[in-house]
């Protein structure tokens, strides 16, 4: 069973779990390698209970350093997540997110359909609406 509402801070980045399966992230500035390791560990801890959605506000995020992207690609398992919704991501951030997943697929650490779990929206309201659609699609109530 997933935790009740809970909040974390990893460096300048804030995380908020909203039951039943939403992990909201707000990235502020650059994600360091140490912070990425803590983030991946938190994903694994939460994902061991049940898969969840990540809704990440990217408006104030900086691009990942190559070693941080490589670490995430090597240590994340796509089965932990129902989907990732990036809010306000810039073109370079979108490309980097897809590149991390492609690298994991090439190393057979991500499922073939992992790219289909990445989504990009402009606002938090759009993210909530998308999650409703994704849940309906997963439950088979929407084509």
ABEGO torsion letter per residue (X at the ends): XBBBBBBBBBEABBBBBBOAABBBBBBBEBBBAAAAAAAAAAAAAAAAABBBBBBBBAAABBBBBAAAAAAAAAABBAAABAEBBBBGBBAAAAAAAAAAAAAAAAAGABBAAAAAABBBBABAAAAAAAAAAAAAAAAGABX
